[in-house]
Amino acid sequence: MNDHLWDPGTTGVLRLPSGRLVRGRGLRHPLPEGPAPAFGVYLLGKEPPAVSWEARWVRWPDFWLPADRAAAAGALREAWERAEAERVEVACGGGVGRTGTALACLAVLDGVPGDEAVAYVRAHYKARAVETPWQRRYVARFRKGG
């Protein structure tokens, strides 16, 4: 196994159709044991605590959508690109709604049709992922092009 990637059996790790592995998690829970991410995207209404790895903060209030959709799309595209060769995590407070929405957008970047991405993430990450109707619409309208 590549030491720069997640172990696919690790809790919260989503395997995208291309084989890329991305860890989703909730920041209200303790940091999982094992290797640290190389890159993280943090989806919170306020700036997250500092971490020892490279990170991007996307202002994204709980149960809502990103405040700056272009910035969110850029951070998610970077996460998807880096997940090919690095340990990448995406996290919000609970690891379900915003994280699930972002993971579904990564699935779209990975080739899953927008109208199937929520079901993909619910089947392979968490059954309750993507919590609101507007989050589901955001994923359905998310485009590979940005």
Rosetta blueprint (number, residue, H / E / L):
1 M L
2 N L
3 D L
4 H L
5 L L
6 W L
7 D L
8 P L
9 G L
10 T L
11 T L
12 G L
13 V E
14 L E
15 R E
16 L L
17 P L
18 S L
19 G L
20 R L
21 L E
22 V E
23 R E
24 G E
25 R E
26 G E
27 L L
28 R L
29 H L
30 P L
31 L L
32 P L
33 E L
34 G L
35 P L
36 A L
37 P L
38 A L
39 F E
40 G E
41 V E
42 Y E
43 L E
44 L E
45 G L
46 K L
47 E L
48 P L
49 P L
50 A L
51 V L
52 S L
53 W L
54 E E
55 A E
56 R E
57 W E
58 V E
59 R E
60 W L
61 P L
62 D L
63 F L
64 W L
65 L L
66 P L
67 A L
68 D L
69 R H
70 A H
71 A H
72 A H
73 A H
74 G H
75 A H
76 L H
77 R H
78 E H
79 A H
80 W H
81 E H
82 R H
83 A L
84 E L
85 A L
86 E L
87 R L
88 V E
89 E E
90 V E
91 A E
92 C E
93 G L
94 G L
95 G L
96 V L
97 G H
98 R H
99 T H
100 G H
101 T H
102 A H
103 L H
104 A H
105 C H
106 L H
107 A H
108 V H
109 L H
110 D L
111 G L
112 V L
113 P L
114 G H
115 D H
116 E H
117 A H
118 V H
119 A H
120 Y H
121 V H
122 R H
123 A H
124 H H
125 Y L
126 K L
127 A L
128 R L
129 A L
130 V L
131 E L
132 T L
133 P H
134 W H
135 Q H
136 R H
137 R H
138 Y H
139 V H
140 A H
141 R H
142 F L
143 R L
144 K L
145 G L
146 G L
